[in-house]
Amino acid sequence: MENPTPEPASPALLTRRRAWWMLPLSIVLAVVALVVLWQWYEGRSQMDALREEFARRLRETDSESRDARLLAKQTQESLREAQARLFQLELKLADSQNRQLALEALYQELSRTRDEWVLVEVEQGLAIAAQQLHLAGNVQAALVALQTADARLARSGRPQFISLRKALARDIDRLKTTPGIDVPGLAGTLDQVIADVDSFPLAQDARAQPGAEGAAVPAQQGFWTRLADELLGELKHLVRVERLERTDPALLTPSQTFFLRENLKLRLLSARLALLSRDDLTYRGDLKAAVSWLDRYFDTRSGAAAAAAAHLKQLASSNISMALPTVSESLAAVRNYKASRDQAAR
């Protein structure tokens, strides 16, 4: 038996079959589209939320940054104020330390014992005596200084000062037996002569005093006799005969006179310096030169120049080069006593 041949499907049937197969696919696609759309919407919402959160965090960060800058500024101001206060405190501390050091020094100064003060006073007196001897050659002033130091030791009444008083006594005895040189007196005389130099008259200005007038002409003499006597008297005044006991005085111009007086002052000042430095050779040489200039250029018959020449000759005869004693023994005794005392204190 033959199989019947299938009839071909109609177009409508094919369309229904195709629509039937397309329906599930459309549903699947719709579902997928819905899922994709939902995910897109969800992602967009999350992105918006993230943007808002980021914006919020950014605003908070800006606010915190402003607060941090303000806090940093306040901190810097506080730090500057603290540094200023610290500087003031350091100044006060330094001032306090200085005052403390000054008080400690004052306390140490005031805490010296009476013996130390006595030694200081005695040493100062010995230093004064040494200066008077070596710088001024004033034996009397040095003797007074030593006697004052010995009296200070005597007032203390301390038996340990006996050795010091013995050394002082030996130096005092040496000064008492030393012929003194009145250096201040000699220097004062030189100063007076220097001050009077400008008042010394020059020899070239000295004039002989006119002699006594002749006896009065008797009135009963004749005219011609009186005329002859008057002419003879006038002729006598025109020619003057004078006896000079020295060479003719030098004729000086005013400028030479000025320099002569200044050079004489310089000579006398040099003699004064030589007196203070105990340079006997220079001292005598300057005084002799000054006396020579007085005799040659000045009128030594006048009172001031004559007195100055006499004073300078007397000064030139003074011996200023004698060896003066020292107070080294007393100074050494005081220093040795202080050294031994310091060693004992240690």
Long-range contacts (C-beta under 8 A, 24 or more apart in sequence): 114-156, 115-156, 115-158, 115-160, 115-341, 118-152, 118-153, 118-156, 118-158, 118-161, 119-334, 119-337, 119-338, 121-149, 121-152, 122-149, 122-152, 122-153, 122-164, 122-334, 123-331, 123-334, 123-335, 125-149, 125-152, 126-327, 126-330, 126-331, 126-334, 127-331, 129-327, 130-326, 130-327, 130-331, 133-324, 133-325, 133-326, 133-327, 134-324, 134-326, 135-276, 136-183, 136-184, 136-276, 137-181, 137-183, 137-276, 137-278, 137-320, 137-324, 138-180, 138-183, 138-184, 139-175, 139-178, 139-180, 139-181, 139-324, 140-180, 142-175, 142-327, 143-172, 143-175, 143-176, 146-171, 146-172, 146-175, 146-327, 146-330, 147-172, 149-330, 160-337, 163-333, 163-337, 164-330, 164-333, 164-334, 164-337, 167-329, 167-330, 167-332, 167-333, 168-330, 168-333, 170-329, 171-325, 171-327, 171-329, 171-330, 174-325, 175-325, 178-324, 178-325, 179-322, 181-318, 181-319, 181-320, 181-322, 183-275, 183-276, 183-320, 186-275, 186-315, 186-318, 186-320, 187-272, 187-275, 187-276, 189-311, 189-315, 190-268, 190-271, 190-272, 190-275, 190-315, 191-272, 192-311, 193-268, 193-308, 193-311, 193-312, 194-265, 194-268, 194-269, 194-272, 196-304, 196-308, 197-261, 197-264, 197-265, 197-268, 197-308, 198-261, 199-304, 200-261, 200-294, 200-298, 200-299, 200-302, 200-304, 200-305, 200-308, 201-298, 201-299, 201-302, 201-304, 201-305, 202-249, 202-252, 202-257, 202-297, 202-298, 202-299, 203-249, 203-250, 203-296, 203-297, 203-298, 203-299, 204-249, 204-250, 204-251, 204-252, 205-299, 206-249, 206-299, 206-301, 206-302, 208-240, 208-242, 246-295, 247-296, 249-296, 249-297, 250-296, 250-297, 252-297, 260-293, 260-297, 263-293, 264-290, 264-293, 264-294, 267-293, 271-315, 275-320, 278-320, 278-321, 280-319, 280-320, 280-321, 283-316, 283-320, 284-316, 287-312, 287-313, 287-315, 287-316, 288-316, 291-316
